[in-house]
Amino acid sequence: MEAPSASRVAQPPAGAAAPLPVRQRAGRFLVLVAVFVCAACGLVYELQLVALASYLIGDSVTQASIVLSVMVFAMGMGSLLAKRLRCRAAVGFGLVEAALALIGGCSALVLYAAFAWAGESRPALVVFSLAIGVLIGSEIPLLMTLIQRVSRRDTEQDAGGTVADLFAADYVGALVGGLAFPFLLLPWLGQLTSAMLTGAVNVVAGAVLVLGLFGGDLTARERWTLIVANVLVLGVLAATAVLVDDFERVARRAVYGDGVRVTVRTDVQEVVVTGEVDEPPALFLDGRLQVSGRDERRYHEALVHPAMRGPHARVAILGGGDGLALREVLRYDGVASVTVVELDEGVVRLARSDPALTRLNGHAYDDPRVRVVYADAFRWLREEARPGAYDVLLSDLPDPGITAGTKLYSEEFYGLAARALGAGGRLAVHAGPMASRPRTYWTVDATLRAAGFATRPYCANGRLSGHPDGPAGSGGGAAPRDWGFLLAARAAPPPRAGERCAAHGAGREELPPSTLVHPRYGE
């Protein structure tokens, strides 16, 4: 009879159950802990893809839909593919966790690199969603096999109870990961470092479970393969974490150019100021050009001056934390008070202290007539603004095409604005570019009219892309851009506002209004 080879003696058969180093109940508990940790890590990967894609690309609803749909599909594919690994579930799970930790941990960095150097990160978003989804989908079938391996001789626990325990641990882990990302990881560590830390936790959890609990099921070759793979993944994540600050500096130069002077991460967004102190600055919020110091006056004069024709003792600026619309308001005699409602305290702090920005806004915040309220503009109008309290409202808010700002261009929002205006009061709204996005512009117009306003469309032209939705890096071009505005009043048609933009063929389109429950911007 032929003697068995050494390799066949060393490798346990697929159905063999090597002795566990702990009692079965303890082993079961360890598997459930691993399920909990892996579920938390998986949801963090998912949320950081959505968050970073929303920041880089915009339109958070679209980015979340892409990530979630691709990832759920990929999880189904991963579950099917895992059937091939169930005969060697321990080593299969260990390799899946190592791959997931590496790909998930580096996904934010690669996504940001694609945006910085290629200018387009959506293909990378789809690829990472697919890869991470396949690996997450592989976890449950393998973990099910492992927990059944532990519970094989536990007569007190039926198969249904095992499945219930596994899914309970999975869902609770997802809850913890979902809460940890926005409240702990993102504010404390940022996008890149939090992804790497999650990857490190992921790979350690997988290694401890497989090598510690199921080491007896592994051949010597499998054991060393897992050890080397886990060490390499931890090494890559650690090295990347050490170099992440240098990477961010280089990437910012690729995005904004060599003139980055100030970078601040506030509780709301990333704020970047470019240009030397003695040069006209450019202000970027979350990668979008908010202010180009070379031509911002055209924008802010067009926003402010038409609305100031008439009573203007009491003025409120919604947004405009840079102080530039405020500068224009304070040029008028008869202004008794100005309330600036800004969500991000960090923007106002920078506008008060940065030499280039204070020179640009004329130290407007030093005026004693100015009061700053740090609040969401919708909530402020609803809860704090007194009926009839203002003669002029100026809406200097994020572009309506940005999902987070759609409620600030809704019929409900304009209804609240109408309530805050006194008799004969006027509202001026930046409504996006007429020429390149006419549907968005005329939807704002339709929404204002649905809220009871009479409107007058007008625009201003600039040489640079200094309106709030310009992408990073677009401020250096010389092509003309139009800024579309709407002047609105309740009692009577507002006075003639400014340029009619006839060159763009701007005729009013009859479109349905945008509401909170049916936002229409981007349709």
Buried (B, 14 or more C-beta within 10 A) or exposed (E): EEEEEEEEEEBBEEEEEEEBEEEBEEBBBBBBBBBBBBBBBBBBBBBBBBBBBBBBBBBBEBBBEBBBEBBBBBBEBBBEBBEEBBEBBBBBBBBBBBBBBBBBBBBBBBBBBBBBEEEEBBEBBBBBBBBBBBBBBBBBBBBBBBBBBBBEEBEEBEEEEBBEBBBEBBEBBBBBBBEBBEEEBBEEBBBBBBBBBBBBBBBBBBBBBBBEBBBEBBBEEBBEBBEEBBEEBBEBBEEBBEEBEEBBEBBBEBBBBEEBBBBBBBEBBBBBBBBEEEEBBBBBBBBBBBBBBBBBBBBBBBBBBBBBBBBBEBBBBBBBBBBBBBBBBBEBEEBEBBBBBBBBBBBBBBBBEBEBBBBBBBBBBEBEBBEBBBBBBBEBBBEEBEEEBBBBBBBBBBBBBBBBBBBBBBBBBBBBBBBBBBEEBBBBBBBBBBBEBBEBBBBBBBBBBBBEBBBBBBBBBBBBBBBBBBBBBBBEEEEEBBBBBBBBBBEEEBEEBBBEBEEBEBEEEEBEBBBEEEBBBBE
